[in-house]
Amino acid sequence: MLPVFELCCDEFQKYGIKDFDENKFEKMNIYAEFLVDYNRNVNLTAITDPREILVKHFVDSVAPLSFIDIESGASLIDVGTGAGFPSIPMKIFRPDLKLTLLDSLDKRITFLKLLCEKLEIEAEFIHGRAEDVSKTTEYREKFDFSCARAVANLSVLSEYCLPFVRVGGSFISLKGPNEDIAPAEHSITLLGGTVSSVNDYEIDGDGRRLIQIKKVSQTPSKYPRNSAQIKKKPL
């Protein structure tokens, strides 16, 4: 399914990712094949070309590990994970990560459970809406990192994702090159965060902006609001 191992290795090395090996290749190949096969019945991705899966899903998901220091054994929740990007490729490269996958659609959670079984990856699966799950004592401010690869603006994503992060942890947002951080700074502050790093780079000629938001104080209990309020009136 994926291009041959040597070509995959070259693609990862372009972005400073040098520990790609045969074992990771095999897991990603299983991932790609299962994704494309499952996608015939359940809409998970518009990307089905082997090289595009490699670059736009796998390399894109793993590249943040070259920019952000994630300590060994860190807990990570992927909010609105969809088909498992970016966190499952991260887990393939960093098996030490304690992974939680959250999505509002049960059919995606079913796919993710089957996928992780095939990949022999341990993860916790949550079927629910981020604004509801993050208000429970079990998950509120319990994670070292949250992440999201989504099209919503940074203000909206921060309200969904920062409540999961403990003070001292970070929210990692994978965005396009034109993401304007300034309009979101007020909301980030309200939610207990501060922008700690911004990295601009390209994946196969397409711009990327990786934003790390450090959690410096607890998120007020009134956040997140319900999804209708969040979308209608971003902070």
Rosetta silent file (secondary structure, phi, psi, omega in degrees, C-alpha in Angstrom):
SEQUENCE: MLPVFELCCDEFQKYGIKDFDENKFEKMNIYAEFLVDYNRNVNLTAITDPREILVKHFVDSVAPLSFIDIESGASLIDVGTGAGFPSIPMKIFRPDLKLTLLDSLDKRITFLKLLCEKLEIEAEFIHGRAEDVSKTTEYREKFDFSCARAVANLSVLSEYCLPFVRVGGSFISLKGPNEDIAPAEHSITLLGGTVSSVNDYEIDGDGRRLIQIKKVSQTPSKYPRNSAQIKKKPL
SCORE:     score description
SCORE:     0.000 S_00000001
   1 L     0.000  -59.438  178.244    0.000    0.000    0.000 S_00000001
   2 L   -74.167  160.244  170.733    2.584    2.591    1.059 S_00000001
   3 L   -56.084  164.785 -176.616    5.583    3.393   -1.146 S_00000001
   4 L   -59.649  158.756 -173.550    8.594    1.152   -0.526 S_00000001
   5 H   -52.534  -45.321 -175.988   10.423    1.446    2.796 S_00000001
   6 H   -60.704  -40.855  178.722   13.376    3.434    1.407 S_00000001
   7 H   -68.313  -39.312  176.452   11.132    6.123   -0.054 S_00000001
   8 H   -62.294  -43.042  179.446    9.142    6.364    3.178 S_00000001
   9 H   -59.971  -42.862  178.900   12.375    6.690    5.122 S_00000001
  10 H   -61.294  -41.100 -179.254   13.503    9.532    2.843 S_00000001
  11 H   -63.181  -43.120  179.073   10.224   11.409    3.375 S_00000001
  12 H   -67.803  -38.514 -177.992   10.550   11.283    7.171 S_00000001
  13 H   -65.562  -25.846  176.799   14.220   12.260    7.081 S_00000001
  14 L   -57.160  -28.245 -174.708   13.326   15.446    5.193 S_00000001
  15 L  -111.292   24.098  175.044   11.741   16.683    8.427 S_00000001
  16 L    75.646   15.747 -179.667   14.453   15.553   10.813 S_00000001
  17 L  -100.207  101.679 -168.785   12.698   12.304   11.732 S_00000001
  18 L  -105.148   -6.311 -174.800   15.524    9.775   11.614 S_00000001
  19 L  -100.757   29.442  173.905   14.248    6.843   13.685 S_00000001
  20 L   -76.165  127.684 -176.873   11.879    5.426   11.069 S_00000001
  21 L  -134.913 -178.423 -176.776   12.462    1.688   10.872 S_00000001
  22 H   -62.023  -35.770  179.897   10.960   -1.494    9.435 S_00000001
  23 H   -65.804  -45.025  177.618    8.691   -1.995   12.436 S_00000001
  24 H   -64.963  -40.024  177.537    7.185    1.507   12.115 S_00000001
  25 H   -58.616  -45.186 -179.250    6.886    0.992    8.372 S_00000001
  26 H   -62.583  -43.814  179.294    4.930   -2.224    8.882 S_00000001
  27 H   -63.766  -42.585 -179.536    2.532   -0.590   11.356 S_00000001
  28 H   -69.130  -32.270  176.978    1.934    2.385    9.077 S_00000001
  29 H   -66.945  -42.251  175.311    1.399    0.094    6.114 S_00000001
  30 H   -60.717  -45.213  178.743   -1.247   -1.840    8.074 S_00000001
  31 H   -56.208  -51.471 -176.866   -2.771    1.505    9.108 S_00000001
  32 H   -61.618  -45.763 -179.081   -2.914    2.785    5.509 S_00000001
  33 H   -62.926  -44.432 -178.754   -4.424   -0.419    4.125 S_00000001
  34 H   -67.427  -38.770  178.892   -7.054   -0.642    6.851 S_00000001
  35 H   -60.563  -49.168 -178.185   -7.912    3.070    6.508 S_00000001
  36 H   -65.378  -41.504 -179.926   -8.487    2.824    2.760 S_00000001
  37 H   -65.221  -46.443 -178.204  -10.472   -0.400    3.064 S_00000001
  38 H   -67.675  -30.996 -177.318  -12.672    0.894    5.911 S_00000001
  39 H   -65.798  -17.167  178.598  -13.126    4.204    4.117 S_00000001
  40 L   -67.304  -26.379 -177.930  -15.147    2.445    1.409 S_00000001
  41 L  -112.417  -27.732  179.895  -18.020    2.083    3.883 S_00000001
  42 L  -127.677  123.444 -176.246  -17.362    4.799    6.461 S_00000001
  43 L   -71.253  107.604 -178.968  -16.160    8.250    5.393 S_00000001
  44 L  -116.587  -30.755 -175.845  -12.902    8.817    7.243 S_00000001
  45 L  -157.107  149.428  173.027  -10.609   10.579    4.767 S_00000001
  46 L   -92.517   -6.295 -176.826  -10.536   12.102    1.307 S_00000001
  47 L   -99.716  113.733 -178.528   -6.877   11.095    0.984 S_00000001
  48 L  -129.032   -8.061  176.355   -6.433    7.575   -0.395 S_00000001
  49 L   -69.875  134.467 -175.290   -3.367    7.804   -2.655 S_00000001
  50 H   -53.692  -47.019 -179.022   -0.450    5.882   -1.052 S_00000001
  51 H   -69.143  -36.546  178.757    2.083    8.699   -1.224 S_00000001
  52 H   -66.862  -36.520  174.677   -0.454   11.281   -0.059 S_00000001
  53 H   -61.167  -46.120  179.011   -1.343    9.089    2.919 S_00000001
  54 H   -56.359  -51.065 -171.895    2.353    8.857    3.741 S_00000001
  55 H   -82.204  -51.283 -171.018    3.002   12.590    3.497 S_00000001
  56 H   -81.405  -18.702  175.377   -0.303   14.297    4.347 S_00000001
  57 H  -106.707  -56.739 -171.650   -1.330   11.933    7.133 S_00000001
  58 H   -77.501  -55.079  178.981    1.739   10.187    8.546 S_00000001
  59 H   -61.580  -44.135  179.916    4.599   12.663    8.052 S_00000001
  60 H   -58.621  -37.570 -178.536    2.279   15.578    8.855 S_00000001
  61 H   -73.318  -34.976 -173.878    1.219   13.890   12.106 S_00000001
  62 H   -87.975  -24.580 -177.288    4.727   12.993   13.263 S_00000001
  63 H   -51.366  -38.215  179.834    6.511   16.240   12.287 S_00000001
  64 H   -57.351  -23.937  178.665    5.458   18.041   15.522 S_00000001
  65 H   -65.503  -18.529  177.525    7.665   15.631   17.482 S_00000001
  66 H   -80.531  -15.541 -174.411   10.650   17.400   15.905 S_00000001
  67 L  -112.096  -26.559 -173.364    9.580   20.754   17.372 S_00000001
  68 L  -117.861  132.165 -179.355    7.956   20.017   20.731 S_00000001
  69 L   -83.653  108.791  177.601    9.577   18.289   23.686 S_00000001
  70 L  -110.007  114.818 -173.749    7.170   15.634   24.949 S_00000001
  71 L   -66.879  156.236 -179.543    8.567   13.884   27.997 S_00000001
  72 L   -59.519  134.425  177.533    8.676   10.106   28.277 S_00000001
  73 L    78.513   10.536 -178.273    5.402    8.568   29.457 S_00000001
  74 L   -65.405  148.023  175.420    3.389   11.745   28.871 S_00000001
  75 E   -92.030  136.919 -175.171   -0.399   11.489   28.630 S_00000001
  76 E  -135.752  126.785  172.908   -1.924   12.798   25.401 S_00000001
  77 E  -110.744  128.945  178.346   -5.558   13.278   24.427 S_00000001
  78 E   -99.194  110.888 -172.401   -6.418   13.728   20.754 S_00000001
  79 E   -91.146  119.875 -174.672   -9.566   15.850   20.643 S_00000001
  80 L    66.909   50.808 -168.956  -11.822   15.124   17.670 S_00000001
  81 L   -68.357  -23.061  178.704   -9.340   12.552   16.460 S_00000001
  82 L    63.648 -116.034 -179.606  -11.336   11.340   13.449 S_00000001
  83 L   -90.515   13.806  175.058   -9.277    8.613   11.779 S_00000001
  84 L   101.029   12.663  179.428   -6.561    8.868   14.442 S_00000001
  85 L  -103.498  134.027    9.994   -4.494   11.807   13.203 S_00000001
  86 L   -96.130   -2.559 -162.100   -2.155   13.071   14.513 S_00000001
  87 H   -74.593  -33.957 -178.685   -1.948   10.945   17.650 S_00000001
  88 H   -69.185  -44.287  172.238   -1.777    7.350   16.399 S_00000001
  89 H   -58.705  -37.158  174.807    1.218    8.011   14.104 S_00000001
  90 H   -59.109  -43.321 -179.333    2.793    9.827   17.083 S_00000001
  91 H   -65.185  -34.589  176.664    2.166    6.734   19.214 S_00000001
  92 H   -62.100  -39.371  178.562    3.795    4.527   16.572 S_00000001
  93 H   -81.486  -28.636 -178.235    6.942    6.649   16.883 S_00000001
  94 L  -127.075   78.014 -178.042    6.564    7.150   20.646 S_00000001
  95 L   -60.723  -17.790 -179.307    5.130    3.945   22.175 S_00000001
  96 L   -71.989  -18.373 -176.996    5.723    5.416   25.647 S_00000001
  97 L   -66.085  139.938  175.321    2.901    7.943   25.208 S_00000001
  98 E   -94.722  107.498 -165.607   -0.293    7.275   27.150 S_00000001
  99 E  -102.315  133.760  171.690   -2.901    7.845   24.475 S_00000001
 100 E  -124.885  131.091 -177.990   -6.572    8.809   24.731 S_00000001
 101 E  -113.471  121.246 -176.922   -8.686    9.145   21.596 S_00000001
 102 E  -118.312  128.305  174.185  -11.832   11.288   21.750 S_00000001
 103 E  -150.441  149.750 -176.683  -14.433   11.609   19.018 S_00000001
 104 L   -83.638  -12.793 -179.015  -18.122   12.483   18.915 S_00000001
 105 L  -104.183  123.469 -176.757  -18.983    9.855   16.282 S_00000001
 106 H   -64.109  -32.872 -178.935  -19.303    6.270   17.463 S_00000001
 107 H   -65.793  -29.679  175.509  -18.477    4.876   14.008 S_00000001
 108 H   -73.163  -39.934  178.051  -15.061    6.525   14.192 S_00000001
 109 H   -61.818  -39.933  176.732  -14.446    5.115   17.663 S_00000001
 110 H   -59.607  -46.272  176.727  -15.314    1.662   16.334 S_00000001
 111 H   -58.332  -46.239 -176.318  -12.754    2.112   13.550 S_00000001
 112 H   -64.187  -38.146  177.675  -10.110    3.316   16.011 S_00000001
 113 H   -63.428  -45.137  179.006  -10.617    0.339   18.330 S_00000001
 114 H   -65.154  -41.130  179.416  -10.227   -2.098   15.436 S_00000001
 115 H   -61.697  -49.710 -177.272   -7.208   -0.191   14.118 S_00000001
 116 H   -64.798  -31.834  174.681   -5.399   -0.137   17.463 S_00000001
 117 H   -64.058  -44.242  178.499   -6.074   -3.846   17.883 S_00000001
 118 H   -63.633  -37.518 -176.690   -4.456   -4.508   14.505 S_00000001
 119 H   -86.248   -5.021 -175.951   -1.504   -2.266   15.378 S_00000001
 120 L    55.669   47.054  179.050   -1.181   -3.712   18.904 S_00000001
 121 L  -110.085  133.082  176.504   -1.421   -0.202   20.304 S_00000001
 122 L   -87.948  133.264  178.198   -2.815    0.529   23.751 S_00000001
 123 L  -158.540  158.508  170.895   -5.194    3.478   23.978 S_00000001
 124 E  -101.122  139.919 -176.853   -8.284    4.682   25.791 S_00000001
 125 E  -117.788  130.685  179.222  -11.304    5.446   23.619 S_00000001
 126 E  -125.597  121.391  173.094  -13.959    8.023   24.473 S_00000001
 127 E   -96.162  109.347 -178.279  -17.155    8.464   22.512 S_00000001
 128 L   176.255  174.539  178.174  -18.409   11.924   23.405 S_00000001
 129 L   -94.032  137.736 -175.358  -18.330   15.643   22.766 S_00000001
 130 H   -55.612  -40.274 -176.222  -15.272   17.496   23.984 S_00000001
 131 H   -68.318  -21.364  176.262  -17.318   20.191   25.735 S_00000001
 132 H   -89.001  -46.722 -175.730  -19.099   17.517   27.806 S_00000001
 133 H   -63.908  -38.007 -176.274  -16.189   15.163   28.489 S_00000001
 134 L   -71.329   -9.530  177.873  -13.849   17.939   29.640 S_00000001
 135 L   -93.216   -4.171  178.829  -16.277   18.903   32.410 S_00000001
 136 L   -83.563  146.721 -178.911  -16.090   15.483   34.074 S_00000001
 137 L   -63.826  -25.813 -178.298  -13.753   15.060   37.036 S_00000001
 138 L   -67.003  -31.244 -172.727  -12.216   12.001   35.350 S_00000001
 139 L  -120.531  -12.695 -176.429  -10.817   13.985   32.428 S_00000001
 140 L   -71.351  123.964  177.482  -10.720   17.664   33.359 S_00000001
 141 L    53.085   43.702 -177.644   -7.154   18.963   33.560 S_00000001
 142 L  -110.142   -6.499 -171.437   -5.796   15.403   33.699 S_00000001
 143 E  -111.432  148.110  174.515   -3.520   15.325   30.640 S_00000001
 144 E   -71.856  -35.506 -179.700    0.034   16.454   29.989 S_00000001
 145 E  -141.898  145.048  163.067   -0.890   17.307   26.396 S_00000001
 146 E  -119.802  155.539  178.124   -3.946   17.722   24.236 S_00000001
 147 E  -144.275  157.882  176.838   -3.739   17.955   20.465 S_00000001
 148 E  -155.977  136.845  172.268   -5.997   18.700   17.522 S_00000001
 149 L  -119.015   90.500 -170.099   -5.588   18.790   13.769 S_00000001
 150 L  -142.386  161.954 -176.611   -8.744   20.654   12.814 S_00000001
 151 L   -86.715  -15.187  179.570  -10.008   23.474   10.615 S_00000001
 152 L   -59.798  152.976 -179.394  -11.727   25.447   13.403 S_00000001
 153 L   -69.855  164.604 -170.827  -10.005   28.688   14.405 S_00000001
 154 H   -63.592  -34.530  178.002   -7.582   28.721   17.307 S_00000001
 155 H   -61.436  -46.522  179.278   -9.980   30.452   19.711 S_00000001
 156 H   -64.788  -47.638 -179.101  -12.595   27.722   19.212 S_00000001
 157 H   -61.242  -38.153 -179.680  -10.064   24.889   19.405 S_00000001
 158 H   -63.234  -38.139  179.620   -8.557   26.296   22.591 S_00000001
 159 H   -68.115  -32.085  176.750  -11.931   26.268   24.342 S_00000001
 160 H   -75.589  -36.923 -166.545  -12.393   22.625   23.396 S_00000001
 161 H  -100.240  -36.572 -176.151   -8.844   21.481   24.154 S_00000001
 162 H   -63.914  -33.450  179.433   -7.297   23.512   26.996 S_00000001
 163 H   -60.704  -19.273  178.097   -9.751   22.291   29.692 S_00000001
 164 H   -79.006  -17.995 -168.239   -8.261   18.796   29.324 S_00000001
 165 E   -93.268  134.066  175.336   -4.717   19.975   30.085 S_00000001
 166 E   -70.261  156.954  173.472   -3.175   20.088   33.547 S_00000001
 167 E   -61.371  128.541 -175.504   -1.383   23.242   34.677 S_00000001
 168 E   101.074  -15.334  176.847    2.131   22.924   33.296 S_00000001
 169 E   -89.188 -168.362 -175.805    0.989   20.910   30.285 S_00000001
 170 E  -145.151  150.842  167.856    0.346   22.088   26.733 S_00000001
 171 E  -102.040  127.691  179.868   -2.190   22.150   23.942 S_00000001
 172 E  -107.247  119.399 -178.450   -0.632   21.378   20.543 S_00000001
 173 E  -114.957  121.496  178.412   -2.511   22.806   17.556 S_00000001
 174 E   -97.100  110.739 -172.112   -1.615   21.752   14.012 S_00000001
 175 E  -127.125  172.198  175.220   -2.785   24.534   11.716 S_00000001
 176 L   -78.473  170.509 -172.045   -2.368   25.953    8.247 S_00000001
 177 L   -68.936  -18.915 -175.648    0.194   28.669    7.467 S_00000001
 178 L   -98.525    8.938 -179.960   -2.288   31.543    7.582 S_00000001
 179 L   -62.776  119.331 -179.736   -3.611   30.892   11.085 S_00000001
 180 L   -91.107  117.401 -175.550   -3.684   34.285   12.830 S_00000001
 181 L   -79.799  -32.463 -173.415   -2.860   33.872   16.498 S_00000001
 182 H   -52.291  -45.946 -178.702   -3.582   37.438   17.621 S_00000001
 183 H   -64.128  -19.136 -177.613   -7.429   37.146   17.619 S_00000001
 184 H   -94.801   -7.367 -173.252   -7.180   34.068   19.848 S_00000001
 185 H   -62.839  -37.488  179.335   -4.816   35.502   22.460 S_00000001
 186 H   -63.362  -46.538 -179.092   -7.648   36.882   24.622 S_00000001
 187 H   -66.039  -39.581  178.609   -9.496   33.567   24.701 S_00000001
 188 H   -59.787  -42.815  178.029   -6.295   31.629   25.384 S_00000001
 189 H   -63.687  -44.398  178.341   -5.613   33.854   28.399 S_00000001
 190 H   -57.874  -34.691 -175.754   -9.186   33.435   29.684 S_00000001
 191 L   -86.778    0.192  176.301   -8.788   29.662   29.452 S_00000001
 192 L    94.619   17.359 -177.023   -5.548   29.659   31.445 S_00000001
 193 E  -116.713  172.270  172.511   -3.065   29.412   28.603 S_00000001
 194 E  -150.881  140.452  179.742   -0.293   31.326   26.918 S_00000001
 195 E   -70.057  120.822 -176.983    1.311   30.817   23.501 S_00000001
 196 E  -104.474  -23.839  176.589    4.757   29.360   24.189 S_00000001
 197 E  -160.098  149.058  175.180    5.999   28.548   20.691 S_00000001
 198 E  -134.629  124.024  179.000    5.060   28.890   17.022 S_00000001
 199 E  -121.738  123.819  176.635    6.850   26.892   14.330 S_00000001
 200 E  -104.476  131.521  179.851    6.290   27.484   10.625 S_00000001
 201 E  -155.616  179.216 -179.867    7.412   24.809    8.181 S_00000001
 202 E  -123.750  144.174  171.004    6.335   23.035    4.991 S_00000001
 203 E  -118.072  109.579  179.351    5.149   19.517    4.286 S_00000001
 204 L    54.919   39.555  177.624    5.631   18.658    0.631 S_00000001
 205 L    87.944   -7.775  178.329    5.420   22.342   -0.297 S_00000001
 206 E   -98.828  130.999 -177.130    2.337   23.079    1.787 S_00000001
 207 E   -68.484  147.578  176.181    2.748   25.480    4.694 S_00000001
 208 E  -135.062  147.423  173.040    2.142   24.414    8.295 S_00000001
 209 E  -129.509  116.829 -179.655    1.962   26.364   11.546 S_00000001
 210 E  -103.231  118.596 -174.793    2.464   24.414   14.771 S_00000001
 211 E  -114.280  125.087  175.947    1.263   26.292   17.841 S_00000001
 212 E  -107.526  124.167 -179.757    2.075   25.220   21.392 S_00000001
 213 E  -113.932  115.824 -178.364   -0.075   26.737   24.138 S_00000001
 214 E   -82.301  137.883  177.247    1.207   26.288   27.676 S_00000001
 215 E   -88.742  114.061 -175.006   -1.322   25.861   30.483 S_00000001
 216 L  -109.140  -15.431  176.707   -0.318   28.349   33.181 S_00000001
 217 L  -154.433  163.009 -177.288   -3.468   28.440   35.335 S_00000001
 218 L   -64.193  146.337  174.994   -6.661   26.469   35.799 S_00000001
 219 L   -76.197  128.578  177.170   -9.459   26.903   33.278 S_00000001
 220 L   -53.971  144.086 -172.178  -12.508   28.599   34.900 S_00000001
 221 L   -62.234  -21.323 -178.870  -15.278   26.080   35.532 S_00000001
 222 L   -75.075   -8.925  178.352  -17.710   27.827   33.171 S_00000001
 223 L  -109.037  144.400    1.242  -15.561   26.781   30.203 S_00000001
 224 L   -78.443  153.421  172.623  -16.027   25.147   27.814 S_00000001
 225 L   -78.048 -179.965  176.719  -19.478   26.441   26.969 S_00000001
 226 L   -71.943  161.829 -171.613  -21.849   24.371   24.858 S_00000001
 227 H   -61.767  -34.299  179.808  -20.947   23.958   21.195 S_00000001
 228 H   -63.670  -42.612  178.433  -23.632   26.346   19.933 S_00000001
 229 H   -66.603  -41.834 -178.548  -22.241   29.160   22.116 S_00000001
 230 H   -60.608  -45.298 -177.303  -18.653   28.373   21.180 S_00000001
 231 H   -73.805  -37.063 -176.860  -19.384   28.521   17.443 S_00000001
 232 H   -73.882  -38.625 -175.741  -21.742   31.504   17.606 S_00000001
 233 L  -140.357   80.925  176.636  -19.606   33.677   19.822 S_00000001
 234 L   -56.536  148.117 -178.053  -15.944   32.661   20.128 S_00000001
 235 L   -60.894    0.000    0.000  -14.221   34.069   23.201 S_00000001
